[in-house]
Amino acid sequence: MSLTVSDPNSPSLALFGKARAAVLSALFREERDAKHLRQIAREGSIGPTALARELDAFLAAGVLIEKRVGNLRLFQANPQSPFNEPFRQLAAALSLSAVEAPARGEGRIAKMRKSERLGLSAPYDWPNPDISDDALIAKAGASLRFEDIAALCAHYGLDRVRSVLAKSAEGDLEKKILARQLKNIEAALAEEGDLAA
């Protein structure tokens, strides 16, 4: 049986403590997606304050990179860090990689849903774990939840999200709300210098 960060007998907790183990588990898997602080906190069952201190230490060491989308802090492993690959190997050795559970009623392996990987507030892909990226963007956009739209922009890019939502938005009010949210995200990205000219 694999040990996970939430397992009190996990060697990772004994060696590194809960906050550091949560960072290793969330950010040094094979996937290279950026994750926001609350998503990492949820996955590691740890408070955001303790986690923020640990993330700041990893940032100061140059092991992580941070992007801001509005008030949302997104973190990912720094591919230029010499510690990147050793941390990935360490996470795997400590069984911190995403544990895939058997699908309900079947012996096959279930993958982590896209909405969970992206840290979205709802399982927009619940009925269809193989949902296309554009369909996921459209469903999450229809919720009008700013945090989810910001996470989608951070992952898929502002232009792609804007294009998909322009086609899928229904009604004038929904279109106005989405346009305002995307304008705020664009302004935040431009302010941080992350928006390509």
N, C-alpha and C positions, 0 to 999 in steps of 0.2 A: 504494500500500500504506500503510495506516495505521500510525503508530508507537505503540507502547505503552510503559508504564513499564518493562517488562522489556527493551526494546530499547536496547542501549548507545548507539545513535545518536539516541535520542529527544531532541528539543529541550527537553523538560521536564526531563530529567536535567541537561542542560548549564546551563539557566537556574535551576533550583530545587533540584537535588540529589535523591537517591533518596527520602529520608524525606518531604520536602514534596510531591514528585510523587505518592508513594503516597497521601498524605492527600487531595490534590486528586482523584486518580483514584477513590478509594473513596467519598468523602463528598460530592462535588459533581457527581454525575451527576443525571440527571432523577429517579431513584428517591429517595425520602426515607427509606429504611429505616435504622435504627440498626445499626451494625456493631461487633463487639467487636474489641479490639486484635489478637488473634491472627489474626482473619479479614483485617484490613487488612494485617497483616504478610505473610500468605500471598499475598494478591493482589499486593502490591508487591514480593515477594521481598526483604524487608528484615527485619533482626533486630528483635525486639520492644523492646529497650532503646532503640535509636536512634529507633524509631517513637514510643515513649512520650514521649520528650523533645519531639518535634515536635508530638504531639497536645496535650501540656501547654501549649506555646507558643500553639497555635490556641485552646485553652480560655481562656488568660489574656487573649487579645485579644478574646474574646467571639464568635469566629467559629463555634465549635462548642459543643454542649451535651453533657453527660455524664450517663448514668444508671448506677447500680450495681445489679446483681442478684447478691447474694452477693458473691463475689470477681470477678465478671465486670464489666468496664468496657465500657459501650456508648457509642458516639459517633455523633453525627449533626450535620448542618449546622444552625446556629442560624437559623431563619427570620426572626428579628428583626434579624439582623446586616445592616448596610448593604453588607457585602462578599459576602453570599450570592450574589446574582445575578452580580456581576462574576467571582467564582470559578467559577461554573457556566459562564459564557461562556469563561473562560480554559481550563478543563478541556476544553471542546469544541474550542476553537481549537488546542489542543496535541494533539488526537486522544487524549485520555485517557478519553473515554467508553467504556463497555463495547463492545468490538468483537464483533460478532455473526459467527460463522463459519458457512459453509455446512453444512447438515445432511449427515450421512454418506450418500453415494450420491444426493443430491438437490441441486437448485440453489436450494432455498428457504433462508431464513435461520433459524438455530436461536437460540432465546432462552436466556439464562442461567437455569439451573434455580433453582427456589425454594430448595432446600436449600443451594445455593451462595450465593445472595444473602443468606440468613439466617445463613450461616457455620456450618451444621450440620456435625457431624463425619463424616457419611456421606451418600451420595447417595440419600436415602430415596425420591426421585422418579425414580430412574434408569430404571425401565421405563416410566414415564409422566410426561413433562415437563409435562403439563396436569393433574396431580393436583390434586384439590380441597384447599383449605386444611385442612379437617377430616380428610381422609384422611392428609395429611402430618403433622398433629399426632398422629394415632393411630399411624402407623408410627414416628415418632420417639419417641413416648412408650413404645412397646413395647420400645425399646432400653434404656430405663431409664438413659440417659446424662444426668446432671444438667446438664451444660453445654448440651446440646441443649434440654432442657426449659426451662431458664432463658432461652435465646435465643428459644424459642417464646413464652414468657410476655412477654418484652420486646416482641416484635413483635405478637402477637395479643391480649395481655392475659391476666391470670391467670384471670379468670372463664371466658373462652372455652376456654382450655386445660384447665382443671379439668373443665368440662362435657363436652368431647369425650373426655377420658381416663376419666372416670367411666363412660361408655358403652362404651368400647372395651377397657378393661383386662380381662385374662383371669386368673383364678386369684386366690386370696386373697393370696399373697405379692406378686404384681405390684401389686395394689391397695394393699397396705400400703406398699410401697416408693414408689410414686407419691404416695400421700397424705403421706408423710414429706417427700419432695422438695418438693412443692407447699407444704407448711406452712413449710419453710425459706425458700423463695422469697418467700412472703407475708410472713414475718417480716422478711426483708431489705428488701422494698419498704416495709413499714410503718416500719421504722427510718429509712429515707431520706426518709420523708414522701411517697413517690410513690404510695401506695395510696389511692384515693379512698374516702371514708367511705360 
